[in-house]
Each structure stands twice: as structure tokens, then as C-alpha cells.
């Protein structure tokens, strides 16, 4: 089945960490998308994140850069360096040029240098696969697991920014047949220009106790991952989660929950209540929308923890303790099977 590994298989992967190294201050862990490595005398932390991308065929190079850089930014660092491993289904020079031009343009836009990688043809594929590693430095690493009781949960831009762009491009004809106007689809396709959260993270990182960027599985998965990493219980108001009209139109047309599908472009932040106004003002000054969507109710160190198991997210009172499968996968699978 396409998608993220289940809890047991993921635990096996996360346990395989090789030789111990005291310089690693954040290693593999559920809900943590980046590693932190103490650089010693430099008094800086190197942040490293890796992500593959294949299914968004029309914009794979662009999204691959953004998804990897977003993980670095959501850890309090400025992304600076990239390595790019590219697998192609054939040796079509036009396909290669399209992907590498996307990578080059997006990296330049973010001020990142592509410093290495690997490229080869793998005939078993039916579309390009980009595996990107991003790196950057910071003097304050912000993990996904730092949320504290009473922190407010903020979300930038809105749910399903990335999914909206995918639906409007890879599934444009299906959306059109379902009644989505061409003008709405054109506007939705433009959401691809908003999938970076590098500016979002730069605006709120000083105020945040924890940061996490929704990707596969969307806002719902990001909330579960952050709550689990923080040993917390989150309470979220679904109506408070921003959903743009174009997102609503495309998701409704194909039966997709905006909170449970690819969410790159949004940033989830846990912020102490006294810093919420600072964070929202910083976002506003950067021209980025932000909304308070919930609250951190308990952590493992809180004797008055809620009855819910730690790692639970209550959305309008409905408990969610496991990450939902991304709702775009059934659409791709139906297309691949000819349904």
C-alpha cells in the first residue's frame, strides 16, 4: 500500500540508528522530520532533513526542494545546501531537463546550493523520483516535541495548500468534470507557488516552543505527530482551521478531506499564550496569514493530564490517535488501476 509506514514498521526503521554519536542531539524519532548535529566550537547546530517525492508528476522537482527545505526551516534553521538523488523511468532528455530546471529554479529562489547527489535511470519506475536532502544551521533548534501545556496551536496559510495544487494539475480533468470552474482550477494550480514555509518559520520561530510542517496526511497527521512527539493532548477546532475556497472546491469535488491530505505550505506552531500576538504580528508583517486553531492540554510531565492517551488529538471532540492515510492516495491508485 502506498504511503507512510505503519507504527510497527516505522518503529523498526527508527530503531536502526547505527553507531552512537554524542554530537547528535536529535536523531530519528516519530514526529521529528529533521536531525540536529552539534557542530561544537562553532556553537551552531547543523539541521539535516531528507524527503523523497514522486507522485506529483507535473512539479516533482519544485516540490522536492520545498518539502526538504521546509523540514529544515520548521526546525529553526535557514536551509542552505541540498543534495539531489534523481531516479528517472527512462533517458528522455526533455524529462531530465524539466526536473533539473525545476530543482535549479526553486533552489535559487530559496538561496540554496545544490552540492551533490546522484542521477540514474530505473526502468521499474513510471515517473521521476526525487530524493532531496536539505541542510542548514541554527543557534536554536526547534523540535516538533517541545509543545507545553497551555501553548496555543497556530497554523499558517491554510490546510491542503499542496494538495490543492496537485488536484488542480494532476487531477484537473476530474475536477472539471465534477463541476469545478476553470478559473478556480487556474487559481488553485497557482498554490504551487506557496508551498514553501521558509518565510513562515522565520517569522514565528523565535516565539515558538515547537514547530512542524504538515506534509503527507495533512494537518491531521501533523497534529498527531506533534502531539505524540510532545507527549501531549491537543484540542482543535475544525472550523478554526483555514480552508481556502479553491481548496474547498477541489477537495469537495473529489471527496477529499482538506485536513487529511498533503499540506505543504502550512506551518504548525505551538506558541506560549503570552507570545501568540507576537507570532501573529510577525506573520502579518511578512504578509502571511495565521490562525489560532487549538490548544495544548496536557503533557507527560503534567500530573493533571487529560484522560486521553498522550499523543491524542481531539478535533471537535473526536479523538484521533493515529495518523490518517492521505486521501489523495486512493485517487492515484484508482487511476493506476484504470478504474
C-alpha positions, 0 to 999 in steps of 0.5 A: 500500500502506498504511503507512510509506514505503519507504527510497527514498521516505522518503529523498526526503521527508527530503531536502526540508528547505527553507531552512537554519536554524542554530537547528535542531539536529535536523531530519528524519532516519530514526529521529528522530520529533521536531525540536529548535529552539534557542530561544537566550537562553532556553537551552531547546530547543523539541521539535516532533513531528507524527503523523497517525492514522486507522485506529483508528476507535473512539479516533482522537482519544485516540490522536492526542494520545498518539502526538504527545505521546509523540514529544515526551516520548521526546525529553526534553521535557514536551509542552505545546501541540498543534495539531489538523488534523481531516479528517472523511468527512462533517458528522455532528455526533455524529462531530465531537463524539466526536473533539473530546471525545476530543482535549479529554479526553486533552489535559487529562489530559496538561496540554496546550493545544490552540492551533490547527489546522484542521477540514474535511470530505473526502468521499474519506475513510471515517473521521476523520483526525487530524493532531496536532502536539505541542510542548514544551521541554527543557534536554536533548534526547534523540535516538533516535541517541545509543545507545553501545556497551555501553548496555543496551536497556530497554523499558517496559510491554510490546510491542503495548500499542496494538495490543492495544487496537485488536484488542480494539475494532476487531477484537473480533468476530474475536477472539471468534470465534477463541476469545478470552474476553470478559473478556480482550477487556474487559481488553485494550480497557482498554490504551487507557488506557496508551498514553501514555509521558509518565510513562515518559520522565520517569522514565528520561530523565535516565539515558538516552543515547537514547530512542524510542517504538515506534509503527507496526511495533512494537518491531521497527521501533523497534529498527531505527530506533534502531539505524540512527539510532545507527549501531549493532548491537543484540542482543535477546532475544525472550523478554526482551521483555514480552508481556502475556497479553491481548496474547498472546491477541489477537495469537495469535488473529489471527496477529499478531506482538506485536513487529511491530505498533503499540506505543504505550505502550512506551518504548525506552531505551538506558541506560549499564550503570552507570545501568540500576538507576537507570532501573529504580528510577525506573520502579518508583517511578512504578509502571511496569514495565521490562525489560532486553531487549538490548544495544548492540554496536557503533557507527560510531565503534567500530573493533571493530564487529560484522560486521553492517551498522550499523543491524542488529538481531539478535533471537535471532540473526536479523538484521533490517535493515529495518523490518517492515510492521505486521501489523495492516495486512493485517487492515484491508485484508482487511476493506476488501476484504470478504474 
